[in-house]
Amino acid sequence: MNSEPPPSETKVPHIVIIGGGFAGLDAARALARAPVRVTLVDRHNHHVFQPLLYQVATAGLSPGDIASPIRWILRKQENLHVLLARVERIDPPARQLHLDGGDVLAYDALIVATGVTHSYFGRQDWESRAPGLKTLDDALEIRRRVLLAFELAERETDRARQQDLLTFVIVGGGPTGVELAGALAEIARQALKEEFDNIDPASARILLVEAGPSILTTFPESLRASARRALDRLGVTVIEGQAVTAIEEGAVVFGGQRVAAGTVLWAAGVQASPLGRLLGVEVDRAGRVAVNPDLSVPGHPEIFIAGDLALFTHQTGKPLPGVAQAAKQLGKRAARNALRRLRGEPTETFRYIDPGNLATIGRNSAIADFGWLRLSGYPGWLFWLFLHIFFLIGFRNRVSVMLQWAVSYLTYQRSVRLITGLRGDAAPIERASAPGQRAPS
Ligand SMILES: Cc1cc2nc3c(=O)[nH]c(=O)nc-3n(C[C@H](O)[C@H](O)[C@H](O)COP(=O)(O)OP(=O)(O)OC[C@H]3O[C@@H](n4cnc5c(N)ncnc54)[C@H](O)[C@@H]3O)c2cc1C
């Protein structure tokens, strides 16, 4: 690949951004009018609105509703070039990136915004049995498993095994686990009602297992209690203070008991993109890079870290949360400081403005904590709804999501109940569930 710019551009400084997530996009936009060349490199051609991934995983929305091509999003930015490539290595002394296929890309300043993914705490063998939710492919795989579980239960003649197939365990009681649990409960109790002959989908068991003392630890107790009540109304069993110690084919072990479960989903733990560790600087256990107050990397003033990959303690002394708003603000500041560095100006300390914390539980309930205002139940949900539509990128996405939500709100239907990902004309592969104890009801 020719990474050399045309001769007329060689004197224009080159800022490279790795990652087209929330941080990378906002970094790119912050440089829109700057006299620099910007290259944004991402291994995917699209940006995903991750807060709504659980809607794709639970058949409420299509992938195209929550993702847009990065090229299209940034099409009006004239100083920017988008490259579909995976960065495999950063060479800070040479100021070069090594891309898949052996290509090399030179930079004057670099912003690394490659995010995090789920961590199985060293138990990589759990990944195939309990998929996590980070990409569109993950969401489609979860959708496939969830819908297939009901189909397999319908074909099953043994009652006990039917119940095992209709047992869903979600590991991890953070916002993603809670959102998945709420949406799964609605599929089972509402969307699939009256469609099956041999099973009652409403009899599905949904267990949300959290190792820590409480679900939703980042929220105040009053809102957590409200979330627990909403989950209870949906028929989700919340199990707190019990760590999952094994995930086997068709069963999960926690609290010393082995529970047969046809579907296990993973919503616990994060690990940072490996690029952070590859820089050879200080990282935390999850691999996040400890950055300077101006978001530069210690010892490498021309490299900045933004988004979930940055380990940053904000002015209140708390670590920055791994949320979209923090990623966006970090992206902007990293871009402005990269520009200042290239101009020889002093860089500025990053200051986080905390806009609040939100989580939704099913179609009528959410919790929102803005410090000065706490909302729960229906008002919280209306606020959540408005915010998620507002921040979706692209007019088409907003209209489509609004319409789909309006229809599913009125009809209780989930419009995207497609089982995909089966190879050729293969029938759904029955996943054997090992005999375990029946799930607690
Ligand atoms: C299921 C889920 C639900 C969430 N819900 C919420 C919510 O409700 N509210 C909220 O505020 N936050 C939520 N978050 C968190 C929020 O999405 C993240 O904080 C945010 O996406 C972080 O942005 P980022 O730019 O750092 O990383 P990401 O958005 O993850 O983007 C990283 C980008 O880097 C690219 N990349 C990675 N490695 C390479 C490489 N080697 N080469 C090239 N490209 C690479 C990836 O393809 C990706 O596009 C949720 C996250 C998940 C997974």
The ligand as an SDF file (V2000), in Angstrom:
LIG
                    3D

 53 58  0  0  0  0  0  0  0  0999 V2000
  -23.2350   -3.9810   24.8710 C   0  0  0  0  0  0  0  0  0  0  0  0
  -22.7660   -2.6150   25.2770 C   0  0  0  0  0  0  0  0  0  0  0  0
  -23.6780   -1.6990   25.7900 C   0  0  0  0  0  0  0  0  0  0  0  0
  -23.2620   -0.4330   26.1550 C   0  0  0  0  0  0  0  0  0  0  0  0
  -24.1960    0.4370   26.6420 N   0  0  0  0  0  0  0  0  0  0  0  0
  -23.8200    1.7050   26.9260 C   0  0  0  0  0  0  0  0  0  0  0  0
  -24.7890    2.6640   27.3270 C   0  0  0  0  0  0  0  0  0  0  0  0
  -25.9750    2.3600   27.4390 O   0  0  0  0  0  0  0  0  0  0  0  0
  -24.3620    3.9360   27.5680 N   0  0  0  0  0  0  0  0  0  0  0  0
  -23.0630    4.2980   27.4270 C   0  0  0  0  0  0  0  0  0  0  0  0
  -22.7280    5.4660   27.6140 O   0  0  0  0  0  0  0  0  0  0  0  0
  -22.1290    3.4090   27.0910 N   0  0  0  0  0  0  0  0  0  0  0  0
  -22.4630    2.1280   26.8150 C   0  0  0  0  0  0  0  0  0  0  0  0
  -21.5230    1.2140   26.4360 N   0  0  0  0  0  0  0  0  0  0  0  0
  -20.1120    1.6100   26.4450 C   0  0  0  0  0  0  0  0  0  0  0  0
  -19.7410    2.4140   25.2240 C   0  0  0  0  0  0  0  0  0  0  0  0
  -20.2540    1.8080   24.0740 O   0  0  0  0  0  0  0  0  0  0  0  0
  -18.2120    2.5060   25.1930 C   0  0  0  0  0  0  0  0  0  0  0  0
  -17.8080    3.2330   26.3240 O   0  0  0  0  0  0  0  0  0  0  0  0
  -17.7380    3.1980   23.9330 C   0  0  0  0  0  0  0  0  0  0  0  0
  -18.1100    2.4640   22.8000 O   0  0  0  0  0  0  0  0  0  0  0  0
  -16.2050    3.3480   23.9640 C   0  0  0  0  0  0  0  0  0  0  0  0
  -15.8060    3.9940   22.7970 O   0  0  0  0  0  0  0  0  0  0  0  0
  -14.3790    3.7590   22.1910 P   0  0  0  0  0  0  0  0  0  0  0  0
  -14.3020    4.6740   20.9970 O   0  0  0  0  0  0  0  0  0  0  0  0
  -13.3510    3.8530   23.2250 O   0  0  0  0  0  0  0  0  0  0  0  0
  -14.3580    2.2420   21.7140 O   0  0  0  0  0  0  0  0  0  0  0  0
  -15.2880    1.4840   20.6970 P   0  0  0  0  0  0  0  0  0  0  0  0
  -16.5810    2.1870   20.5080 O   0  0  0  0  0  0  0  0  0  0  0  0
  -15.3150    0.0950   21.1550 O   0  0  0  0  0  0  0  0  0  0  0  0
  -14.5000    1.5880   19.3110 O   0  0  0  0  0  0  0  0  0  0  0  0
  -13.2510    0.9970   19.0970 C   0  0  0  0  0  0  0  0  0  0  0  0
  -13.0210    0.9190   17.6030 C   0  0  0  0  0  0  0  0  0  0  0  0
  -11.6880    0.5120   17.3780 O   0  0  0  0  0  0  0  0  0  0  0  0
  -11.6350   -0.4290   16.3330 C   0  0  0  0  0  0  0  0  0  0  0  0
  -10.4410   -1.2500   16.5260 N   0  0  0  0  0  0  0  0  0  0  0  0
  -10.1220   -1.9950   17.5990 C   0  0  0  0  0  0  0  0  0  0  0  0
   -8.9140   -2.5700   17.4400 N   0  0  0  0  0  0  0  0  0  0  0  0
   -8.4580   -2.1720   16.2220 C   0  0  0  0  0  0  0  0  0  0  0  0
   -7.2710   -2.4220   15.5000 C   0  0  0  0  0  0  0  0  0  0  0  0
   -6.3100   -3.1890   15.9960 N   0  0  0  0  0  0  0  0  0  0  0  0
   -7.1290   -1.8630   14.2810 N   0  0  0  0  0  0  0  0  0  0  0  0
   -8.1080   -1.0740   13.7600 C   0  0  0  0  0  0  0  0  0  0  0  0
   -9.2540   -0.7960   14.4130 N   0  0  0  0  0  0  0  0  0  0  0  0
   -9.4200   -1.3310   15.6310 C   0  0  0  0  0  0  0  0  0  0  0  0
  -12.9440   -1.2000   16.4890 C   0  0  0  0  0  0  0  0  0  0  0  0
  -13.3130   -1.8220   15.2790 O   0  0  0  0  0  0  0  0  0  0  0  0
  -13.9050   -0.1030   16.9200 C   0  0  0  0  0  0  0  0  0  0  0  0
  -14.5540    0.4950   15.8120 O   0  0  0  0  0  0  0  0  0  0  0  0
  -21.9000   -0.0710   26.0480 C   0  0  0  0  0  0  0  0  0  0  0  0
  -20.9790   -0.9840   25.5380 C   0  0  0  0  0  0  0  0  0  0  0  0
  -21.4060   -2.2500   25.1520 C   0  0  0  0  0  0  0  0  0  0  0  0
  -20.4110   -3.2190   24.5880 C   0  0  0  0  0  0  0  0  0  0  0  0
  1  2  1  0
  2  3  1  0
  2 52  2  0
  3  4  2  0
  4  5  1  0
  4 50  1  0
  5  6  2  0
  6  7  1  0
  6 13  1  0
  7  8  2  0
  7  9  1  0
  9 10  1  0
 10 11  2  0
 10 12  1  0
 12 13  2  0
 13 14  1  0
 14 15  1  0
 14 50  1  0
 15 16  1  0
 16 17  1  0
 16 18  1  0
 18 19  1  0
 18 20  1  0
 20 21  1  0
 20 22  1  0
 22 23  1  0
 23 24  1  0
 24 25  2  0
 24 26  1  0
 24 27  1  0
 27 28  1  0
 28 29  2  0
 28 30  1  0
 28 31  1  0
 31 32  1  0
 32 33  1  0
 33 34  1  0
 33 48  1  0
 34 35  1  0
 35 36  1  0
 35 46  1  0
 36 37  1  0
 36 45  1  0
 37 38  2  0
 38 39  1  0
 39 40  1  0
 39 45  2  0
 40 41  1  0
 40 42  2  0
 42 43  1  0
 43 44  2  0
 44 45  1  0
 46 47  1  0
 46 48  1  0
 48 49  1  0
 50 51  2  0
 51 52  1  0
 52 53  1  0
M  END
$$$$
